[in-house]
Amino acid sequence: MSAFIQQLPALIGVIVGALGSYLAMVRGDRARFRREQTARWEERRLAVYSDYARVLKRTVTLAYRVAAHRGNDPHPHPLAPEDAAPQMAEALDARDPVGEELLMLGAPEVVDRAREWVVAVIEMERFLGEQTLDPDAWSALLARQRAARERYYSAVRSDLALPPGHSGRWILDRSAQEA
């Protein structure tokens, strides 16, 4: 019996060591699972944010072209409203499901900025529907849409902990900037 008692501390040490090793492994697995799950959700949110931006930008590009046809925008490729109608309908149809995904997965700040952007785009669509010739009013709508888009991208970057990005404003005519 004394041999067993002499080996008891070693046996307790082995049991405690095995238990500690098991607990460390379980804790590490949980932490790894949480990291992987967070990464998957961030990837999914980035995809939804990108899809939403792509769908809205498609509508905006078509609006530029229709506005150019009416004389409100300098876009180099004007498009008649009747030719744009099927494409605008497709863009609108694509916007709804992506918007629902955004509501499900998006951070509240991003969803709020997305709403501001889409409201600006809807106002552009409404302006085109009224068949108005007013380049200054159109420019004001474009400025509002661009600012809303910039706020959306800023909210996306903040949500995904990305560094600040480019504003997306391209200056095409250097002489206009210098004047």
Backbone hydrogen bonds in HBPLUS format (Angstrom, degrees):
<---DONOR---> <-ACCEPTOR-->    atom                        ^
c    i                          cat <-CA-CA->   ^        H-A-AA   ^      H-
h    n   atom  resd res      DA  || num        DHA   H-A  angle D-A-AA Bond
n    s   type  num  typ     dist DA aas  dist angle  dist       angle   num
A0004-PHE N   A0001-MET O   3.10 MM   3  5.26 119.4  2.49  98.6 112.8     1
A0005-ILE N   A0001-MET O   3.12 MM   4  6.48 158.7  2.17 151.9 157.5     2
A0006-GLN N   A0002-SER O   2.94 MM   4  6.08 145.0  2.07 139.0 148.6     3
A0007-GLN N   A0003-ALA O   3.05 MM   4  6.30 142.2  2.20 140.1 149.6     4
A0007-GLN N   A0004-PHE O   3.14 MM   3  5.14 123.3  2.47  93.6 107.7     5
A0008-LEU N   A0004-PHE O   2.91 MM   4  5.99 119.0  2.29 140.9 157.3     6
A0011-LEU N   A0007-GLN O   2.97 MM   4  6.24 158.5  2.01 154.9 161.8     7
A0012-ILE N   A0008-LEU O   2.83 MM   4  6.04 162.7  1.86 158.8 163.1     8
A0013-GLY N   A0009-PRO O   2.89 MM   4  6.04 152.5  1.97 141.5 149.6     9
A0014-VAL N   A0010-ALA O   2.93 MM   4  6.24 151.3  2.01 147.0 154.1    10
A0015-ILE N   A0011-LEU O   3.00 MM   4  6.28 160.8  2.04 149.9 155.0    11
A0016-VAL N   A0012-ILE O   2.85 MM   4  6.04 167.6  1.86 155.3 158.8    12
A0017-GLY N   A0013-GLY O   2.84 MM   4  5.93 157.3  1.90 144.3 151.4    13
A0018-ALA N   A0014-VAL O   2.85 MM   4  6.03 158.6  1.89 148.7 154.3    14
A0019-LEU N   A0015-ILE O   2.90 MM   4  6.07 163.2  1.93 150.9 155.9    15
A0020-GLY N   A0016-VAL O   2.84 MM   4  5.99 160.5  1.88 148.8 154.6    16
A0021-SER N   A0017-GLY O   2.86 MM   4  6.02 157.3  1.91 146.1 152.6    17
A0022-TYR N   A0018-ALA O   2.91 MM   4  6.11 158.8  1.95 148.5 154.2    18
A0023-LEU N   A0019-LEU O   2.92 MM   4  6.16 165.0  1.95 152.7 156.5    19
A0024-ALA N   A0020-GLY O   2.92 MM   4  6.09 157.2  1.97 147.9 154.3    20
A0025-MET N   A0021-SER O   2.94 MM   4  6.13 154.8  2.01 145.9 153.0    21
A0026-VAL N   A0022-TYR O   2.91 MM   4  6.17 161.4  1.94 154.3 159.1    22
A0027-ARG N   A0023-LEU O   2.91 MM   4  6.04 163.3  1.94 147.5 152.5    23
A0028-GLY N   A0024-ALA O   2.91 MM   4  6.04 156.9  1.96 144.7 151.3    24
A0029-ASP N   A0025-MET O   2.89 MM   4  6.11 155.5  1.95 147.7 154.5    25
A0030-ARG N   A0026-VAL O   2.94 MM   4  6.20 157.6  2.00 150.4 156.2    26
A0031-ALA N   A0027-ARG O   3.00 MM   4  6.24 162.5  2.03 149.0 153.6    27
A0032-ARG N   A0028-GLY O   2.90 MM   4  6.10 160.9  1.94 148.9 154.4    28
A0033-PHE N   A0029-ASP O   2.85 MM   4  6.02 158.3  1.90 148.1 154.3    29
A0034-ARG N   A0030-ARG O   2.93 MM   4  6.19 161.7  1.96 152.6 156.9    30
A0035-ARG N   A0031-ALA O   2.97 MM   4  6.22 159.4  2.01 149.5 155.2    31
A0036-GLU N   A0032-ARG O   2.88 MM   4  6.10 163.5  1.91 153.1 157.6    32
A0037-GLN N   A0033-PHE O   2.82 MM   4  5.97 158.1  1.87 150.5 157.2    33
A0038-THR N   A0034-ARG O   2.89 MM   4  6.02 160.5  1.93 148.3 153.5    34
A0039-ALA N   A0035-ARG O   2.94 MM   4  6.14 158.3  1.99 146.7 152.9    35
A0040-ARG N   A0036-GLU O   2.91 MM   4  6.16 156.3  1.97 147.2 153.6    36
A0041-TRP N   A0037-GLN O   3.02 MM   4  6.28 162.7  2.05 152.0 155.9    37
A0042-GLU N   A0038-THR O   2.91 MM   4  6.11 155.5  1.97 149.2 156.5    38
A0043-GLU N   A0039-ALA O   2.92 MM   4  6.13 158.1  1.97 149.2 154.9    39
A0044-ARG N   A0040-ARG O   2.95 MM   4  6.18 156.4  2.00 146.7 153.5    40
A0045-ARG N   A0041-TRP O   2.83 MM   4  6.02 160.1  1.86 149.8 155.2    41
A0046-LEU N   A0042-GLU O   2.89 MM   4  6.06 160.0  1.93 147.8 153.5    42
A0047-ALA N   A0043-GLU O   2.99 MM   4  6.25 154.3  2.06 144.5 151.4    43
A0048-VAL N   A0044-ARG O   2.96 MM   4  6.28 158.0  2.01 149.9 155.6    44
A0049-TYR N   A0045-ARG O   2.80 MM   4  5.99 167.2  1.81 157.9 161.5    45
A0050-SER N   A0046-LEU O   2.88 MM   4  6.01 158.8  1.92 147.4 153.4    46
A0051-ASP N   A0047-ALA O   2.85 MM   4  6.01 161.1  1.89 148.3 154.0    47
A0052-TYR N   A0048-VAL O   2.93 MM   4  6.08 162.5  1.96 151.9 156.4    48
A0053-ALA N   A0049-TYR O   3.08 MM   4  6.28 161.9  2.11 145.0 149.9    49
A0054-ARG N   A0050-SER O   2.86 MM   4  6.05 159.5  1.90 152.5 158.5    50
A0055-VAL N   A0051-ASP O   2.95 MM   4  6.16 160.7  1.99 152.4 156.7    51
A0056-LEU N   A0052-TYR O   2.99 MM   4  6.21 167.7  2.01 153.9 157.3    52
A0057-LYS N   A0053-ALA O   2.83 MM   4  5.90 159.0  1.88 148.6 155.3    53
A0058-ARG N   A0054-ARG O   3.02 MM   4  6.20 143.3  2.16 139.6 148.8    54
A0059-THR N   A0055-VAL O   3.32 MM   4  6.69 154.9  2.39 145.2 150.2    55
A0060-VAL N   A0056-LEU O   2.97 MM   4  6.30 159.4  2.01 152.2 158.4    56
A0061-THR N   A0057-LYS O   2.88 MM   4  6.07 161.8  1.92 150.8 154.8    57
A0062-LEU N   A0058-ARG O   3.12 MM   4  6.36 161.2  2.16 147.1 151.9    58
A0063-ALA N   A0059-THR O   2.89 MM   4  6.13 152.7  1.96 147.3 155.9    59
A0064-TYR N   A0060-VAL O   2.87 MM   4  6.22 155.0  1.93 152.7 159.0    60
A0065-ARG N   A0061-THR O   3.13 MM   4  6.42 161.1  2.17 147.8 152.1    61
A0066-VAL N   A0062-LEU O   2.96 MM   4  6.24 158.9  2.00 153.3 158.7    62
A0067-ALA N   A0063-ALA O   2.85 MM   4  5.96 162.8  1.87 152.6 158.0    63
A0068-ALA N   A0064-TYR O   2.87 MM   4  6.12 143.7  2.00 144.0 154.5    64
A0069-HIS N   A0065-ARG O   3.06 MM   4  6.37 147.8  2.17 140.0 148.3    65
A0079-LEU N   A0065-ARG O   3.02 MM  14  5.08 152.8  2.09 115.1 112.4    66
A0069-HIS N   A0066-VAL O   3.07 MM   3  5.01 116.1  2.50  92.4 108.0    67
A0070-ARG N   A0066-VAL O   3.11 MM   4  6.48 144.0  2.24 144.6 154.1    68
A0072-ASN N   A0067-ALA O   2.78 MM   5  5.05 156.3  1.83 156.6 149.9    69
A0071-GLY N   A0068-ALA O   3.06 MM   3  4.92 151.4  2.14  97.4 106.4    70
A0083-ASP N   A0080-ALA O   2.96 MM   3  5.26 127.5  2.24 106.4 120.4    71
A0084-ALA N   A0080-ALA O   2.94 MM   4  6.21 143.8  2.08 151.0 162.6    72
A0085-ALA N   A0081-PRO O   2.92 MM   4  5.96 134.0  2.13 146.5 156.8    73
A0087-GLN N   A0084-ALA O   3.02 MM   3  5.31 113.0  2.49 107.1 123.4    74
A0088-MET N   A0084-ALA O   2.78 MM   4  5.94 157.8  1.82 163.1 170.6    75
A0089-ALA N   A0085-ALA O   2.91 MM   4  6.10 156.7  1.97 150.3 156.4    76
A0090-GLU N   A0086-PRO O   3.00 MM   4  6.27 153.6  2.07 142.8 149.7    77
A0091-ALA N   A0087-GLN O   2.94 MM   4  6.19 159.6  1.98 147.2 152.7    78
A0092-LEU N   A0088-MET O   2.88 MM   4  6.11 156.7  1.94 149.3 155.7    79
A0093-ASP N   A0089-ALA O   2.87 MM   4  6.07 159.6  1.91 148.3 154.1    80
A0094-ALA N   A0090-GLU O   2.91 MM   4  6.13 148.7  2.00 147.1 155.7    81
A0095-ARG N   A0091-ALA O   3.02 MM   4  6.15 134.9  2.23 137.8 149.7    82
A0095-ARG N   A0092-LEU O   3.14 MM   3  5.04 127.9  2.42  92.9 106.8    83
A0099-GLY N   A0095-ARG O   2.86 MM   4  5.89 147.2  1.97 146.3 156.3    84
A0100-GLU N   A0096-ASP O   3.00 MM   4  6.31 146.9  2.11 149.6 158.2    85
A0101-GLU N   A0097-PRO O   3.04 MM   4  6.38 155.3  2.11 146.0 152.1    86
A0102-LEU N   A0098-VAL O   2.93 MM   4  6.17 153.1  2.00 144.1 152.0    87
A0103-LEU N   A0099-GLY O   2.99 MM   4  6.28 150.8  2.08 142.6 149.9    88
A0104-MET N   A0100-GLU O   3.04 MM   4  6.35 149.7  2.13 145.5 153.4    89
A0105-LEU N   A0101-GLU O   2.90 MM   4  6.08 166.3  1.92 159.2 162.0    90
A0106-GLY N   A0102-LEU O   2.72 MM   4  4.92 147.4  1.82 137.7 145.1    91
A0110-VAL N   A0107-ALA O   3.00 MM   3  5.28 116.2  2.42 106.6 122.0    92
A0111-VAL N   A0107-ALA O   2.95 MM   4  6.23 162.5  1.98 162.3 168.1    93
A0112-ASP N   A0108-PRO O   2.92 MM   4  6.15 157.3  1.97 150.1 156.1    94
A0113-ARG N   A0109-GLU O   3.04 MM   4  6.29 158.9  2.08 146.2 151.7    95
A0114-ALA N   A0110-VAL O   2.80 MM   4  6.01 149.3  1.89 147.6 157.2    96
A0115-ARG N   A0111-VAL O   2.93 MM   4  6.16 151.9  2.01 145.9 152.9    97
A0116-GLU N   A0112-ASP O   3.10 MM   4  6.45 156.6  2.16 145.9 151.6    98
A0117-TRP N   A0113-ARG O   3.03 MM   4  6.28 157.4  2.08 145.2 151.1    99
A0118-VAL N   A0114-ALA O   2.89 MM   4  6.15 167.3  1.91 155.4 158.3   100
A0119-VAL N   A0115-ARG O   2.92 MM   4  6.07 154.4  1.99 149.9 156.9   101
A0120-ALA N   A0116-GLU O   3.11 MM   4  6.37 154.7  2.18 144.6 150.8   102
A0121-VAL N   A0117-TRP O   3.01 MM   4  6.36 152.5  2.09 148.3 156.4   103
A0122-ILE N   A0118-VAL O   2.83 MM   4  6.05 154.7  1.89 148.5 155.4   104
A0123-GLU N   A0119-VAL O   2.98 MM   4  6.23 151.1  2.06 145.3 152.8   105
A0124-MET N   A0120-ALA O   3.07 MM   4  6.40 143.7  2.21 138.7 148.6   106
A0124-MET N   A0121-VAL O   3.08 MM   3  4.97 118.6  2.47  91.2 106.7   107
A0125-GLU N   A0121-VAL O   2.93 MM   4  6.30 156.8  1.98 150.2 156.3   108
A0126-ARG N   A0122-ILE O   2.84 MM   4  6.10 155.3  1.90 147.9 155.1   109
A0127-PHE N   A0123-GLU O   2.94 MM   4  6.10 157.2  1.99 143.8 149.6   110
A0128-LEU N   A0124-MET O   3.01 MM   4  6.33 157.4  2.06 149.6 155.2   111
A0129-GLY N   A0125-GLU O   2.95 MM   4  6.21 149.5  2.04 145.3 154.1   112
A0130-GLU N   A0126-ARG O   3.08 MM   4  6.39 134.8  2.29 144.2 155.6   113
A0130-GLU N   A0127-PHE O   3.20 MM   3  5.28 134.0  2.43  96.1 108.2   114
A0131-GLN N   A0128-LEU O   3.10 MM   3  5.25 156.5  2.16 104.9 112.3   115
A0138-TRP N   A0134-ASP O   3.00 MM   4  6.28 160.1  2.04 156.6 163.1   116
A0139-SER N   A0135-PRO O   2.87 MM   4  6.04 155.2  1.93 143.3 149.8   117
A0140-ALA N   A0136-ASP O   3.01 MM   4  6.31 151.7  2.09 145.6 152.9   118
A0141-LEU N   A0137-ALA O   3.02 MM   4  6.35 152.9  2.09 145.8 152.9   119
A0142-LEU N   A0138-TRP O   2.88 MM   4  6.21 155.3  1.94 152.0 159.3   120
A0143-ALA N   A0139-SER O   2.91 MM   4  6.14 157.9  1.95 148.4 154.1   121
A0144-ARG N   A0140-ALA O   3.01 MM   4  6.24 157.1  2.06 145.5 151.6   122
A0145-GLN N   A0141-LEU O   2.88 MM   4  6.11 158.9  1.92 149.3 155.3   123
A0146-ARG N   A0142-LEU O   2.82 MM   4  6.02 162.7  1.85 153.5 158.2   124
A0147-ALA N   A0143-ALA O   2.98 MM   4  6.14 159.2  2.03 146.7 152.2   125
A0148-ALA N   A0144-ARG O   2.98 MM   4  6.15 156.5  2.03 146.2 152.9   126
A0149-ARG N   A0145-GLN O   2.88 MM   4  6.09 155.6  1.94 149.1 156.1   127
A0150-GLU N   A0146-ARG O   2.92 MM   4  6.12 157.7  1.97 146.4 152.5   128
A0151-ARG N   A0147-ALA O   2.99 MM   4  6.26 154.7  2.05 146.1 152.5   129
A0152-TYR N   A0148-ALA O   2.93 MM   4  6.18 150.9  2.02 145.2 153.5   130
A0153-TYR N   A0149-ARG O   2.96 MM   4  6.28 167.5  1.97 157.3 159.1   131
A0154-SER N   A0150-GLU O   2.98 MM   4  6.14 153.5  2.05 144.2 152.0   132
A0155-ALA N   A0151-ARG O   2.94 MM   4  6.14 155.6  2.00 146.0 151.9   133
A0156-VAL N   A0152-TYR O   2.93 MM   4  6.23 154.6  1.99 152.3 159.9   134
A0157-ARG N   A0153-TYR O   2.92 MM   4  6.14 165.5  1.94 150.8 154.4   135
A0158-SER N   A0154-SER O   2.96 MM   4  6.15 157.2  2.01 145.9 152.6   136
A0159-ASP N   A0155-ALA O   2.89 MM   4  6.07 160.8  1.92 148.1 153.2   137
A0160-LEU N   A0156-VAL O   2.98 MM   4  6.19 156.4  2.04 153.6 159.5   138
A0162-LEU N   A0157-ARG O   2.77 MM   5  4.73 168.6  1.78 145.8 147.6   139
A0161-ALA N   A0158-SER O   3.20 MM   3  4.98 160.3  2.24 100.1 105.4   140
A0176-ALA N   A0173-ASP O   3.20 MM   3  5.54 132.7  2.43 104.5 115.7   141
A0177-GLN N   A0174-ARG O   3.12 MM   3  5.12 125.7  2.42  94.7 108.6   142
A0178-GLU N   A0174-ARG O   3.11 MM   4  6.39 150.5  2.20 149.0 156.5   143
A0179-ALA N   A0175-SER O   3.19 MM   4  6.23 136.1  2.39 138.2 147.9   144
